[in-house]
Amino acid sequence: MSTDGSGRRALVVGSTGIAGQALCRQLLDAGFETYGVSRSLATPVAGVNPIAADLLDADGLATALAEVRPNLVFITAWMRQPSEAQNIEVNSAIVRNSIAAAAAGGSLEHVALLTGLKHYLGPFDNYATGVMADTPFSEDEARLDSPNFYYAQEDELFAAAERHGFTWSVHRAHTVFGFAVGNAMNMALTLSVYATLCARTGEPFRFPGSETQWNGVTDVTDSDLLAEQLLWAATDPAGRDQAFNIANGDVFRWRSLWPKIAAHFGVEWIGFEGEPAPLEGRMDHAAAEWAAIAAENGLVESDVNRLASWWHTDGDLGRNLECFTSMNKSREAGFLGFRSTPLSFFDKVDRYRAARIIP
């Protein structure tokens, strides 16, 4: 396989997200002329050509992308809505509008779509209540019998591929550990912020989730590994017209990793004790405390809400079922990337410290 992007153009829809930033860095390293679509012209990754556009404005998006004529498109953006019906309407429109605008110039070869494990677990409205699949989840599992915006996005992708003749890939990530500036949908950063707050206040670093997640086997996805698979599938024939899980390739238990995180930050820890202890209900003091931490340590971000997503981490750690995926299909196709989850977590901590995002 060759990922050489010399003379080729890539478009990342959602370039400021945790997956989008990692992907932009790898595309640039591979030599692609890289364009990133977001709601503003700001770009956290130097070298990306930023495009400001509203993904729900089909005509405006088409105008914004008229001169790009990308060869590869990566759709990593989504917008959470109050109901699954609205999630379907909005997020399928993102896929539909992005592909229509990118395909207009006739250069489009491949579209990669990032989704996740709600493909197996069900949508926010009916999360983890009708799961049929056994772990490890595999890509050939039937869709659940309930509306799901991931299914709607896939259907938009499949229909567009048939119309325009490009190849496609779908990438189902688990909880993402990553380094991303200005994006809070990241458990590695959320837990780092939480541990830093505990170190300041003297509160114990208490596991917020369920007994199942504390004791059970699980896995996660490193954002750099995710980007590697996205680029591999877009450039290797074995990745074409396939859906792939993407996780680190190891499994772990939070009861083993949690004490290691606590030791790294120098805080006392508490595991699961009788019932979950969600972060969202315990972080009312976080804004003021973080502002003080940022001022004392010369950090680049004083707004804790731009760093930590309490509700998102609560959701991942609060599940009452075992959750991990099979990487066999991806490996058999030739993608052999791997990450050690503890090393992945602490690599991200080191990068956030170096960037003066955490002390």
N, C-alpha and C positions, 0 to 999 in steps of 0.2 A: 504494500500500500504506500501511496505517496500523499502527504498532506501539504505538499508545496503549493503555496497560493500565489506564486509570482504571476502577475498579469491578470489575476482573477479578483472578483469582488464578492464580498460577503456582507449580508445585512443581518443585524441582530435586533430583533423586535423585543424591547425590554432590556436595553443595554445597561441600564443603571441598577438592575436587580442583582441579587447574589449570584445567580447562574450567569446572567448576561455579562457581568464584569469579568468573571473568570474566563468566559468564552472569548470575549474581546481580546484579552491579553494573549490567549493562545492563537487566535487568528492572526493577530499582528506578528507574533513570533514566527508563524508559518509563512508570512509574506503576503497575506491577503490585504487588499485595500478594503478596509473595514468601515462600515457605516453603522451607526447606532441610532435607533428610534426611541425617543422618550418624550415626556411631556414638556421638557425644556431643552435648551441647547447646552446645558451643563453636562459634562462627561467626566466621570471619575477616572477613566483610563486614557492616558495621554496617547495620541496617535489615532484615536477613533474620530471619524467624521460625523459630528452630531447632527441629527435631524429632529427638529421639534415638530410633533404632530399629534393630533387627537386620533387614537386608533379607532374610535367609534364614528369618525367623520370620514366616510368612504371617499368622497370627492376630494376633501382636503388632503387625505393621506396619499391619494393617487397623484395629486399635484406635487406634494413634497417629495415623492419618490420617482418622479417622471424621468429624471436624468441619471438615476443610480444604476439601473439595469443590472441587478445582482445575478451572480451564478448560483450562490447558495443563500438560503434564508433560514434563520433560526428563530423560532417563536417561543420566547421564554416569559412573555408577559401574561398576566391575568389580573382581573379586578374582582375583589370579593363584593358580593351583593347580599341584601337582606334575606333573600329566599333562593332556592335552587332554580326556580323558574326564571328568576332574574339573572342568576349566574349563567344559565344556559343562553339566554338572550344576549347578554353582554359579551361573554367570553367566546361564544361561537362567532359573533360579529368581529371580534378581534382577529380570529383566524381568517375568516372570509375576506375582510377588508385588506388585511396584510398581504394575503396571497394575490388577490386581484390587482393590487397596486404594484406588487413586485413582478408579476407575470406580464404586465402590459408591454414591457420592452422586448419580450421574446427571448431573453437570455437565461431564464430560470431553469436550473438543472435538478435541484434537490431542495426539499423543505423538511426541516427537522422540527418537531413539536415536542416541547417539554410538558409532561403532565406529572402524575404522581400516584401514590398508593391508594388514593380515594377511588381509583379504578377498581380495586379489590374490596375496599372497605366501605364504599358508599359515600354519598355527598354529605355536606354539613347538616342538611335537614334530617338525614336518616343515617347518621354516621355509626358504623360498626355494629349495626343491629341486625342486618340480614346477610352477614358474611357467609359465603358458601365455600370459599377456597380454604384448603389446608395449607399450613406453612410447610416449607417456604413457598410463597406465592409464585406461580409461574405464568408466563405470558399467554398460555393457551387456555386459561380459565375463561369460562363464559361470562359475559356481562351480567351484572346484577339486574334484577327486574325492578328498577326504580330509575327515575330521571337523574341524569348525572352530566354535569357540564363537560367533563372529560370525554364522555361518549359523543356529545354534540360536537366538540372540537375535532375529534377524530373523524367524524362523518363529514365535516366541512373539508378536512384535509384530503380524505379519500376521493371525494367528489371533484375537488379542484385538480387533483393529480390526474384523474381520468380525463378532465376537460383539456388540461394544458400539456399533459405528457411528461411531467417531471416525476422523479422518484421521491420517496418520502421515508421518514423514520419517525417513530414515537419513542420517547424516553421517559420511563416511569421511575422517578426518583423517590427515595424515602426522605426523612428528615435531613436537611442539608447543614453540614458544617462548612463555613466558608469565610473568606475575607472579602468584605465589600464595604466601601465607604458610603455612608448615607442611606443604608438599607438595614432595617431592623428585623427582617424576617429570617433570623439566623440564630439557631439555638446556641451555637458556640459563643457568640457575642452576648446573647441574653444571659447565659449562665456565668460568663465572665463578669458582666456588670453586676449580677446578683451576688457573686462571691466577693467582689470588691466592696459592695455596700455592706455585706456582712462583716468584712474585715474592719470597716470603719465604725460600725455601730456596735460590734460585739455580739450581734445576733448569730445563732447557729445557722449553718448552711444546710437548710432542711429540704429534703427531697419533696417536690410539690405534687408528685403524681400518684398513680394507683399502685396497689400491691402487685398486680400483674406485671406492670412495667418495672417495678423494683426488682422482682425476683426472676422474671421471665427472660427468655432469649430475644434479642432484637438486633437490628442493624441500622446504619445511617449511611449517608452519601456525602463524600467529600466533593466540594464544588469544583475543584480542579480536575478530579477524576470524571465528574459529570461532563465537564467541558471537553475532556479528552474523548469520551465516548461520542458526544455530539459531532465533533470534528471527524472522528473515525467513520461514523456511519454516513456522513455526507461525502466522504472521499473514497471509500472502499466499497466495491461491488457487493461484498457480503453484508453490508449494512443497509442495502436498499430494500424498500418496501417491507420493512419489518418493525415490530414493536419490541423494545428491549427494556427489561428492568436495569436499573443502575444503582448499585450499592457498593460499599467498600470491598466486599468479598470476605469479610470476617463477620463474626457475631460476638456479642458481649452481653453482660448483664449490668444494669445500672448500679446494682449493689456492689459491683467490683470497681466500676469507673468513678462513682461518686466520691469515695474517699480519696482517690488520686487527685481529683480536681480540688477538693478541699485542702489537701496537703500542699498543692501547688500554690494556692492563694493564702496559705497559712491561717485557715479558719477551722473551727470545730464543725463537725457535721452531725446531722440526724438523718436516718433513713426513713423508710415508711413506718409510721406509727399509728396503726388503727384506721386512719382515713386519709384521703388526699389533703394537701395543704396548698391550694392553688396560689401561684404568685400574684395573680391579678388582684386578689383580695388582700394581699399583704404589702403592697408596694406604694401605698399612699404617700409615704415619706420619701420615696425615691427621688423625686424631682429636686427637692431642696438639698438633699444629701449629695446628689450627683453634681449639682451646680457648685457646691463647696469643694468636692473632690477635684473637679475640673479646674477650678481657680487655683487650688493649692498645688496642683501638679502640672499646670500649663498644658492641659489637654485641648484638643482641637474642637471638641464638641461638648457643650455644657447641657444640652437638652437630652435627658435620659430617654425620652420617647422616640428619639431618632436612632437610638442604639439598641434598645431592648423591646421585644415584643412579648409581653407577659402572656397574653391570651394564646398566642400561637404555640409557645412552649408548653403551656398548660394542656393544650389540646393533644400535643404529641405524647406527653408524659402521663396523661390521664386515661389513656385507653385501657379498657378492661379485656383485652384479648392479645394473644401472642401475635407479633407482627415482624416478619422478616421475609426476604425475597430470595429467589433462586437467580444466580448469575450464570447458570449453565448455558442458556441459549446464546448469550453474548460471548461467552468463552468459546463455545463450539464454532461460532462464526469468526473467531479470530481476535476478538478484543480481550486482551489478557491483563488490562490494567487492574491495579490493586492498591488499597491503602490500609494501613493499620489504624484502627479507629482511635486508640489513645494518642498515637503520634499525630494523627490528623487534627485532633482537638488542640493539642498543645502547640502544634505548628501555627494554628490560627491565633492562639493567644499571643505567641511571640510576634506575629505580624501586626496584630493590633497594638501591642506595646510599642513596636518600632515606629508605627504611624502616629503615636501619641493619642490614640483613641481611648485606651485604658492605661492606668498608671503601672 
